[in-house]
Amino acid sequence: MAAADAVPGAGSAAAARPARAPREPAPFGADPARSVRATITQASLERAFTLLLAVAAIGFGATTAPAVLDQLPYLDPFWGPVVACALGVSFLVVGGSVFVRRLAQPAQIVCALLFLVALVTWPLTVHAPIPADQVPWPWWLCTVGSTAAAMGFASWRASVYTALVPTVYVVIRLTPVGGDAGARALLDGVYTAILSGAVLVIIVVLRRAATAVDVAQATAVRRYSHAIREHATEVERVQVDAIVHDSVLTTLLSAARAETADAEHLAARMARNAIDHLEAAASDGPGDAPPVSVVDLRARITDAVAALAAPVRVLDGDVAALRVPAPVADAIASAALQAAVNSVQHAGGADVDRWVRVEQRGIGVHVEVGDDGAGFDVRTIPAERLGVRRSIVERVVAVEGTAEIVSAPGAGTRVRLDWTPDTGGRS
């Protein structure tokens, strides 16, 4: 292998393996906005609150209807039924808003306001004091009105409403038209205040938590999208660097050394191939080509190494019926060819034994390019050399594979390329 091409900064003469973070699903083809789903969101919380309020409004309204009918004789013949019917209709609209989402908040606001009107105008709708053993029928609906206000109004308005309703109710209950309840009126008012206040606190806290979740999700999606762009840029940089080393630099060196007509024709053909490679790199995108079988991958590598200046044996290996993504096949084939080219150029003459093995291992693919030639000390390779680092290691790492270079002076070289699909929930 090339003493002029290796991984910079390797820590051992026997092996050089690039340090890698724990493998994560490749972002290509994933839509973060679809793949990221929060458990609690503002929209889901509002749907749940709307449904609960609708059930409460219709349920409490139905159970309060008998009390309204019992108190009709004490109410104004016109305004008493009108107020009760208007509030009942608002409850039905709140129930229907479950199916028409854009009506939810207006229905909640109207319901809260109508209930407050029904409570405040109670003295005006009563023409005779109700019996002492009864309570004004709006009392049974105080929690419904306060919940509707908590959902429909801003927090501070809902807080004022929640404090106002028990206060008005206590004042009414202390009057003759409200039953002149005395101490019981205070107890009922405190009970209503506690229950309505608890509902308001729960709604406000959950809404703020859901808002925080939405913000965190949006931030995560934005950062993930940025990471996708950075990853794509890095993959493209590695690809271009590898092509520059494999094709462009080699072509320029051949052209500079061309002294015969045949050499000039060869340099021209290599230049044409280099241009084709660059054009293909610019036009190809992830997912454009179908998966490649390991049989075809081995055939591609076999054809490529057969054109080299020194013989390279292709050893038998189990290839089964495994298929790998086209970008993976391209990266492995190009890395294997570059490893073989390095061996031909730097490992020794035709008497050096060179081989390539392509085989399936489990659900992954393994390729080894080796020789028994001169070998090299990876620690002595200048950092500015691109061969092993760009054309082999980073090229394979870019498709979530691994590349291992094992070499020592006089002991030959082994380049091992492995790729295994990520089965841990790839997006």
C-alpha positions, 0 to 999 in steps of 0.5 A: 500500500502507499506509504504516501497515503494513509490515515493521518494521526494513526496511533499504531503501526499494526492498525489504523481505524477511524474513531467513530461516534455511536452509529445513528440512523442516516438522515437521508430520506427522512422528514423530521417533521413527520418522524418526530412526534411529541406525546403532548402537544398544544393541539392535542391538549386543546382537543382533549380539553374541548372534548371534556368541556363538551361532555361536562356541559351536556352532562351537567346541562341534562342533569340540571334540567329538572331543577330548572323545571322545578323553579320555573314557577318562581321565575319570570314567565318570559325571561326565566325560560329565555335565559335557561334556553339560551344557556342550554343552546350554548351548551349544545354549541360547545358540544358541537364544537368538538366536531368543528374545531374553529368554533371551539373558542368562540363557543367557550367564550359565549358559554362563559358569558351567558352563564355569567349573565344568567347568574348576575341577572338571577334577581331580575328573573325571579319574581318570588323567593325560591324555597329554602331547601332549593338552590338557584339552578345556576349553582349547578353549572358554576364549574361548567361556566368557569371551565369554559372561561378558563379555556376561552379567555386569556389566563388573567381574564379567566382568573378574574372570572373564576373569582367573580362567579363565586362572589356573585353567587354568595351575594345572591344566596344571601338575598331573599330571592336566592334563598337567604342561605346564610352560612351555607352560602359562604360554604357553597361559594368557597366550594365553587371557588376551590373547584373552579380554581383547581380547574383553572390551574390545571388548564394553565399548567398543562397549556404551558407544558404543552407549549414548552413541548411544542417549542422543544420539538420545533427546535429539535426539528430545526437542529436535525434539519441543520444536521442533515444539511451538514451531513449531506455537505460532508458526504459530498465533500468526501465524494469530491475529494475521493474523485479528485484523488482517484481521477483528477490527480492521477490524470494530471500526473499521467499527462505530465509524464506522457512522452509518447503518442500512446501515453497522450491518448491514455491521458486524454482517455483518463481525463474524459473518465475523470470528467464523467466521474465529476458529472456523475457526482453532481447529478446523482442523488441518494435513492436514485439507483436501485439496490445492488446485489453482492454478486454484482458488487463482486463483479464490479470490483473484479472488472475494475482490478482486472484492468490494473497493471499487476494481477489481483486474485479474486478469492471465492466468498459466500455472496448469497442473495444480499442486496445493498443500497447503491450508494453503499455499493459505489463507496465500497467498490471505489474504496476497494479499487483505490486500495488495489491501486495503492497496492499496485503502485507501492507494495512491490512488483508483479511478484507480490501476491495481491487478492480481493475477497468479497463476501456476505457476513450475516446481513452485511457485506465484507470486502478485504483487499490485501497483499504480502508486499512492502507494507508501511508504517501508518504513523509516518504518513503526512496529514496532507495525503488524501489516498487512504483517508479520503478515497478509502476510510472516509468514503466508507464511513460516509455510508455508515460503514467501517474501514480498517487498515492493518499494515506494517513494514515488510508484513504486507497490508490488509484493507477491510471494508465492512457495512451492515444495515442499521436495524435499530429503527432507521428512519 
